[in-house]
Amino acid sequence: MHHELRGHIRYCLGVLAVMCFLCGTAGCSSDSENAVRRKLEAVCADDLRTVVEEIPAESVSDSVYYVIRIFKKYREGKYRYMAVADYFFLKNVRVKMVRKYRYHSSFRKWERYFNQYQFVHD
């Protein structure tokens, strides 16, 4: 009887180890899409605040904001999400700043990989 119990415990531990391995490789430990989106919102808000602080106050628009124009999820790879945000903060200038971001799934954080100014058309 004691030998059967030990065998059952070993079996259960083996199954548990396999399940943990599969969850780890399948991304079970990754953030949910909502959590990833909230992290992006925080990064974008911080980026806007930083950009506004770096330019003269007289150049800052009365209404500063950003718009996340693209938010895309990938099935696999080290970057699981991609986003593009447009920033509007300059007074009397029809220009926006465009930033692209990618979410590194292993580090669970957003990275900026593109930054460009573009004219805003009507």
C-alpha positions as CSV (number, residue, x, y, z in Angstrom):
1,M,0.0,0.0,0.0
2,H,2.8,2.4,0.9
3,H,4.6,1.7,-2.4
4,E,1.4,2.4,-4.3
5,L,1.0,5.8,-2.6
6,R,4.6,6.8,-3.5
7,G,4.0,5.8,-7.1
8,H,0.9,7.9,-7.3
9,I,2.6,10.9,-5.8
10,R,5.5,10.5,-8.3
11,Y,3.0,10.3,-11.1
12,C,1.1,13.5,-9.9
13,L,4.4,15.4,-9.6
14,G,5.4,14.3,-13.1
15,V,2.1,15.5,-14.5
16,L,2.4,18.8,-12.6
17,A,5.9,19.3,-13.9
18,V,4.8,18.7,-17.5
19,M,1.8,21.1,-17.1
20,C,4.1,23.8,-15.7
21,F,6.5,23.4,-18.6
22,L,3.7,23.5,-21.2
23,C,2.2,26.6,-19.6
24,G,5.6,28.3,-19.6
25,T,6.3,27.6,-23.2
26,A,2.7,28.4,-24.4
27,G,2.7,31.8,-22.7
28,C,0.3,31.0,-19.8
29,S,2.4,33.2,-17.7
30,S,2.2,36.2,-20.0
31,D,0.1,39.3,-19.3
32,S,-3.4,39.5,-20.5
33,E,-4.2,41.8,-23.4
34,N,-5.9,44.3,-21.0
35,A,-2.8,44.4,-18.8
36,V,-0.6,44.9,-21.8
37,R,-2.9,47.7,-23.0
38,R,-2.8,49.4,-19.6
39,K,1.0,49.3,-19.6
40,L,1.0,50.9,-23.0
41,E,-1.4,53.7,-21.8
42,A,1.0,54.4,-18.9
43,V,4.1,54.5,-21.3
44,C,2.2,56.8,-23.7
45,A,1.1,59.2,-20.9
46,D,4.7,59.3,-19.5
47,D,6.1,59.9,-23.0
48,L,3.7,62.8,-23.6
49,R,4.5,64.3,-20.2
50,T,8.2,64.1,-20.9
51,V,8.0,65.6,-24.4
52,V,5.9,68.5,-23.1
53,E,8.4,69.2,-20.3
54,E,11.2,69.4,-22.8
55,I,9.8,72.1,-25.0
56,P,9.2,75.8,-24.1
57,A,5.9,76.4,-22.4
58,E,4.9,79.0,-25.1
59,S,5.1,76.2,-27.8
60,V,2.8,73.8,-25.9
61,S,-0.8,73.6,-27.1
62,D,-3.7,74.2,-24.8
63,S,-4.8,70.7,-25.4
64,V,-2.1,68.0,-25.4
65,Y,-3.0,64.4,-26.0
66,Y,-2.1,61.2,-27.7
67,V,-4.1,58.7,-29.7
68,I,-3.2,55.0,-30.0
69,R,-3.9,54.5,-33.6
70,I,-2.9,50.8,-34.0
71,F,-2.8,48.1,-31.4
72,K,-2.0,44.7,-32.9
73,K,-1.4,41.3,-31.3
74,Y,1.0,38.6,-32.8
75,R,0.5,34.9,-32.3
76,E,4.1,34.2,-31.6
77,G,7.6,35.6,-31.5
78,K,9.5,37.6,-28.9
79,Y,7.4,40.7,-29.6
80,R,3.7,39.8,-28.9
81,Y,2.1,43.2,-29.5
82,M,2.8,46.3,-31.6
83,A,1.3,49.7,-31.3
84,V,1.5,53.1,-33.0
85,A,0.6,56.3,-31.1
86,D,0.2,59.8,-32.5
87,Y,1.1,62.7,-30.1
88,F,-0.4,66.2,-30.5
89,F,1.2,68.9,-28.3
90,L,2.5,71.8,-30.4
91,K,0.8,75.1,-30.5
92,N,0.1,76.7,-34.0
93,V,2.0,73.9,-35.8
94,R,0.2,71.2,-37.8
95,V,2.6,68.5,-36.8
96,K,2.2,65.3,-34.8
97,M,4.8,63.0,-33.4
98,V,4.4,59.3,-34.3
99,R,5.9,56.7,-32.1
100,K,5.9,52.9,-32.6
101,Y,6.1,50.5,-29.8
102,R,6.6,46.7,-29.4
103,Y,5.9,44.6,-26.4
104,H,8.7,42.3,-25.4
105,S,6.9,39.2,-24.0
106,S,9.9,37.9,-22.0
107,F,10.6,41.2,-20.2
108,R,6.9,42.2,-20.1
109,K,7.5,45.7,-21.1
110,W,7.0,48.1,-24.1
111,E,10.0,49.2,-26.2
112,R,10.0,52.3,-28.4
113,Y,11.5,51.6,-31.8
114,F,10.4,54.4,-34.0
115,N,10.0,58.2,-33.6
116,Q,9.1,60.6,-36.3
117,Y,7.3,64.0,-36.8
118,Q,4.7,64.1,-39.6
119,F,2.6,67.0,-40.9
120,V,-1.1,66.7,-40.0
121,H,-3.4,67.0,-43.0
122,D,-7.1,67.9,-42.9
